[in-house]
């Protein structure tokens, strides 16, 4: 048996001997102590044999562990990061029950599941011209209608039932008129402006008020589309807007797009459609000197949550470097204090930091391999595993150094006892 195996056996016998139960007058306590210490003996014995097995097959085990870690880490890198925002809602919450009822209703109605959609928020660009920071303006309203036309006509989905590509205006059913109040308001506003420019009186059948407007007796609600409303002061009659509307300023316009799943689309197809709308307005494909467009959708929120979570991964490298520097310094100091200084201890410090990261990569790869979905909270686990794993490595290194120093004491005592015996025998022979 090698020196390492002997030291492991000595460590096991030493640790086990420290937990021998002491005699007591209470028989019940003795039975409990015996059961506890028998478990400890079993644990120590199991770890002893496991350590011997590791020492005997160290190279093969290192190679196998490295290969498994590499394959699992490759699986983590190749896995597409998808996040389900509904997964953050606890089970039994009322919102889950409401969502289930909603999905059941639309499944019975169309057979395709819950509707999907995109919300667009239109804000004026910051400019020195005060006329361009108010949507109660002909140019600003025209830009809003332009955005509505783009979404209705430029983004399509392939309808599997009809075997053709359809734009939003073609595949939407019950929610197609959510933005009609904005269109009616813009048409009425433009008509009134033209009458003012022609020095004609305003049409009394057109009332562009908030929250309810009416055109030729047909009333419609503009609250879902107009936000940041500043009402006119009724005592101030110097502004022409008094005659056009009871509003002095509109800070934001919202466009709402919802559609049922009538084309047999998968979740990925629906998300790609939502992301295509968001990317068009966010990546600069839409050019306007008057307004900027912000998009909100479930797919866009999921992508942003994943992106925010992945921004933490570079900090793992920084944390690893800091941990490695601290670990190297303190491992060498500890070895010097125990009179066991050796530059090979730097490899211990490196592996103490590297093994937790290898464990994280292996665990995440196995989870993804068995179909467990990705969650942004998993991006935090390498930090936790690194902190806990390094702490466990320190405990192991310090225990190793402590046992090693005690072995030296035992060996030195044995040498002293042997020398004493020899000297005693020599003196006895001489005196004899």
N, C-alpha and C positions, 0 to 999 in steps of 0.2 A: 504494500500500500504506500502511496506517495506521501510526501510531507504535508501537502494540502489536505489530503483525506485524513491523516492523523490529527491535524489541527482541528478539522471539522468534528471528528469523533471526540476529541478532548473538549471542544466547545460544547458539544451536546451533553457530555457527561457532567461537565462543570455547571452548565445552566440547569440541568435536571436536578443535580444535587442541591442546588440552592433552594429548590422548591419542595424539599422533603418535609412532610408534615410532622409537627411536633406532637408529643404525647399530651393528652388533655384528659381531664376527669370527666368531661361531658362526652358520652358515646355518640350522641346525635351529631355534634360538631365534628367528631372524628370521621363519621361516615360521609358527611358533606365534604369535608376537606379531602378525604381519600378520592371521592368522585371527581372533585375539581382537579386535584393533582394528577390523577390518572389521565384526564383529558389533556393536561399540559404535557405529561410525558409522551402521550400519543402525538401531539402536535410537534414537539421537539424531535421525536423519533422520525416522523414523516419528513420534516424539513431536513433532518440529517441525511436520510437516504436520498432525498431529492437533490441536496447539495452535492453529494458524492456522484450522483448520476450526471449532474451538470458539469462537474469537474472532469469526469472521465470522457465526456462527449462534448467538450466546450466548443471546439471548432465547428463541428457539425451543427450544433444548436445555434451558434452565432450565424452561420450561413443560412440555415432554414429561417430563422427569425428575420434576418435582413431581407431575404427573398419575399417572405409573406408581407412584410411592411412595404416593400417596394410595389408589389402588386396591388395591395389595398390602397396605398396612397395614389397610385395611378387611377384606380377606380374613383377616388374622391375628385381628382382633377377632371376626369372625363364625364362625371355626372353633371347633368344640367340642373342648375340651381333653381328650383321652383318653390314658391312659398305660398301656403294657403292661409290667407288672413283670417279665415273662419276658425282656424285651429287655435287661435289665442282666446277664443270664447270658451268659458268653462262649460262642461256638460251639465244639463239641467237648467241652463239660463233661459229666461223667457224669450230672448231674441232668437234662440235656436228653435223654439217651438213655433214662433211666428214665421221664421224662414221655412220650416217644414210645411206649414199650412200653405204658404205662398207657392212653394214648389209643387205641392199636391194639386193646387188649383190649376196651375198652368200645365201640369202634366196631363190632367184630365181634359183640358181645353184644347191644347195644341199637340200634346205628346212629345214636346221637345224640351221641357224643363223651364227654369226661371228665365225671364227676359234679361237682356244685357243692354248695356248702353254706355254712353260717354257724356260727361258734363264739361262744357267749355265756358270758361270765365273770361270775359272780354273787358280789358282795362285800358284806359287811355295812356299813351306814352307820355312821359314827363317832358313837357315842352314849355317854352316861354309864352306861347300863345294860349291865353286863357280860354279861347273858344274851343280848343281841341282837348280840354280836360273834362268836357261835359258831353254825355251821349245825347242830350237834347239838342242835337245839331244834325243838320242834313247829311254832312259828310260822314260823321261818325255812325249814324244809323245805316248809311249805305255800306260802310265797311262791315257792319254786323250782318247785314243781309248777304254780303259777299261770302263771309265765312260760312253762313248757313248753306249757301249754294254749293260750296266746296265739299262740305261733309255729305250732303245729299247726293252728289253726283260723282265724286272722285274716288270714293272708297267702296269696293265691292267685295262680295262673298260669293263663292260658287255654291249654288243651290243644288244639292244632290237629288232632290225630288224632281226638279224641273230640268236638271242637266244643263244649267246655264249660269253665267255670272250675273249677279244682280247688285245694283247699288242700293244704298240705304233707302232711298225713296221708293224702290221697287219691292224690297223684302219686308219693310215695316208694315204693320197692319193697324193695330188699335192705338198706337202712340205717335202716329205721324204728324199730328196737329199740335204737338206740345209747344212749338215755336210760332204757331200761327198768330197769336196775339202780338208778337213783335213785328211780324210782317204787316199786319193790319194797321198797327200804330205807325209804322214807317210810311205806308202808303197814304194814310190820312195826314200825317205830318207834312209829307212832300206836297200833297194837294193844297194844303193850307198855305204853305210857303209860296207856292206858285201863284196863288190868288193874291197874296200880299205883294209879290213882286210885280204883278199886273195892276196894282192899285185897285183891287177888287175887295169887297167885303168878305170876311170869313164865312165859310159855309156853316150855318147854324146846326146842321144835322150831323156835324162831326165834332165830337167832344173828346179830346185827348187828355183825360184826367187820370189821376191815381187815387185809388187802386182800380177803379172801374172806368173803362173808356167805352164809347159807343160810336158807331158809324152807321148812319141811316137807320137808327133804331135798334141795331143789333149790338148788345152789350157784351164785352169780354173783359176778363181779368188779366191785368198785366203784372201782378205781383210776382209770379214765378220767374219773370224775365228781367225785371228792373230792381236794382238794389242801390243803396246809398242815396235815397231820395231826399232832396231838399225842396220843401214846399215853398211856394211864393208867399210873400207877405201881402195879404189882401188889401192893406192900406197903401201899398206902393203900386201905382198905375203907370209908371214911367217905362216899364219894360214891355216889349211886344209879346213876351212869353205869357203874359197874363191872359191874353186873348187866345193863345194857342193851347195852353195847358195850365193846370194848377201847380205844376212842378217848375222849379227854377233850375235844378241840376240833377243829373243822374250819373252816379259815379261808376257803376258797373252794370253790364248786361250779361245774363246767363243764357246759354243755349243748351237745351236738354234733348238727348237722343236716346230713345229706348226702342227695342224691337224684340219680338218673340223669336224663339228658335224654331223656325218653320222650315229650314232648309236641311235638316239632319246634320247640323254642324257639331263637331266635337268641341271640347273645352279649349283645346289648343288653337283651333281655327278662330273661335270667338275672341280669345285673348290676342291673337295676332292682329285681328281687325282693330281691336281697341288700341293696341300699341301702335299700329300704323297711323291712326288718327293723332295720337299723342306725339309721335316722332315727327310728323309733318309740321306741326305747329311749334314744337320745342327745338328742333334741330335747325331752324332757320329757313326751311323751304317756303314758308309763308312770309311774304314781304309786305309790310304796311308801315307807312310813316305816321299813322295816326293811332293805331291800337296794337296791343300785344295780347296774345291768346294763351291762357293757361288751361290745361286739360286735367280732368280727374276721372279715373275709372278704377275698377277693382284690379284689373291687370296691371295698370300703371302703378298703383299702390304696392302691389306685390313685388314688382320689379325694383321699386325704390327701397323697399324694406330689405330685399336681398342685397342691393348695392350698398346700402348703409352698413349692413352686417359684414360684408366682405371688406369694407374699409378697415376693419380691425385686424385683418390677417397680417398686413405688413408690420404691425406692432409686435407680432409674435417673434419676428426676426430680431427686433430691437430688444425685446425682453430676453430672448435666448442669449444674445451677446452680453447683456448686462449680467444675467445669471451666470454665464460661463466665466466671466471675469471675477465676479465675487466668489464663485465656487472654487476657482483655481487658487485664489489667494488664501482663502480660509482653509482649504484642504491641506495646502502646504504648511500653513501655520500650525494646524492641528497635528500634522505628522511631525513637525519639528518639536512641538511640545512633548510628544510621546516618544521622542528619540527614534523616529522611524522615517526621517526625511529621505525622500527619493523623488527625482524628477519624473519618474514613471507615474507618480500620483496624479500628474496632470491628465493622464488618460482616464483615471477614475473620475476626475471633475468633469471631463468632457462627456463621458458616458452617463454620468448622473444627470446631465441636462438633456442629453440626446435621447435617452431611453423613454422619458415621458412623452416626447414628441412622436417617437416611433409608436408608442402605445396609442396615442390619439389618432394618428393616421390609420393604424390597423383597425381600431374599433370603428371609426367612421366608415372606412371602406367596407367592412363586414356588414354594417347596418345598411348601407346603400345597396350592397350585393343582395341582401335579403328583402329588398323592396321597401325599406323604411324611407319615408319622404324626408326631404331636406327641410330643416328649420333654421331660421336665422340664429336662434339661441345656441345652436351647435358651434357657432363661431367663437363662443366664449369658452367652450370646454378646454381647448388647448392651453389657455392661460391657467385654468384651475388645475388641470392635470400636471402642468409644468411645476406649479408651486408645490403641490402635494407630493409629486414624484421626487423632486429634488430633496424635499424634507425627509422622505423615506430613505433616499440614498445616503444622506448625511447620517441618519441613525445607523444604517448598516455599516458605513465606513468607520464610524466612531466605535461601534461594538466590535468590529474587526480589530481595530487598533488596541482596544482595551484588552481583548482576549490575547492578542499577540504579546502585549507587555506582560501579562500574567504568565504566559508560557515561558517568557524569558526569566521571570522571577523563579518559576518552578525549576527550570533547567539549571539556573545558577545555584539554587539551594541544593539540588541533587549533586552538582559538582562539588560543592563545599562539603556535603555529607560524605561523599566518596573520599575526598582528600583527608577528612578527619579520620575515617575508618582506616585508611592506609597508614597515616602517621601513627595512629594508636597501635596498629599491629606491629609496625617497625620498632616503636619504642618498647613494646612488650617483648619482642624478640631480643632487642639489645639488652634490656634489663635482665632477661632470662639468661 
